[in-house]
Amino acid sequence: MNLAELAGGAVSERFEIELQKVLDNIMDPNTDPTKARAITLQLKFKTDEYRDVAGVDISVKSVLAPAEIPSTKILLDRDGAGKVVGAELIQQKLFDEREVDQANHKVSYLESKQGRV
């Protein structure tokens, strides 16, 4: 028996479908890149009492990394009527990104304006 030709090539085709799911999941920026992914190919053989013919159930499954759960913070207060209200806390950057050390090279705002970067 050749695995690639088993069930008219369906095993190989299903494996490729699950492999594509795994590859897409690896490249998904919403998943943890360090989590392991897996593909399981299972063949279940069941024969009759004469053991001359076996039925084979084939399954191919993938285990993917779950999407990371986004989170945020909300500020809570009461309005003038005493009703509880909330607003999302959006943190602003204290420094212009051009002033941040990138690969051990500090880029100042003035340097970026002068085109020396």
Residue, then its C-alpha position, 0 to 999 in steps of 0.5 A: m500500500n502507498l499512503a499517497e494513493l490510499a482511498g484514491g488519494a483522499v488521505s494525501e489531500r486531507f493531509e494537505i488541507e490540514l497542513q495549510k491550516v497549520l501554516d496559516n495558523i503559524m503566520d496568524p499574528n493573533t496567535d502565539p508563535t511559540k505554541a506547538r501545532a500538530i497534525t494527526l493522521q489516524l487509520k482505524f482498521k476493523t475486520d470481520e470474524y474471518r479476517d480476510v477483509a478490513g474496513v479502514d476509517i481514516s481521519v486527519k486532524s490538526v491542532l492549532a494555536p488559539a487566537e490570543i484574547p485581546s484585552t483593554k482597560i476601561l475607566l469607570d466613574r459616575d456621571g452627574a445623575g449618578k449613573v455608572v459610565g465607562a470609557e476605554l483607557i487609551q494610552q498615548k506614547l510619551f515619545d515620538e517613535r523616531e526618538v526610540d533606540q532602534a538596533n542601538h542607533k538613536v534617531s532624534y527627531l532633528e536627524s529624521k527631519q534632516g534626512r540623516v537617518 
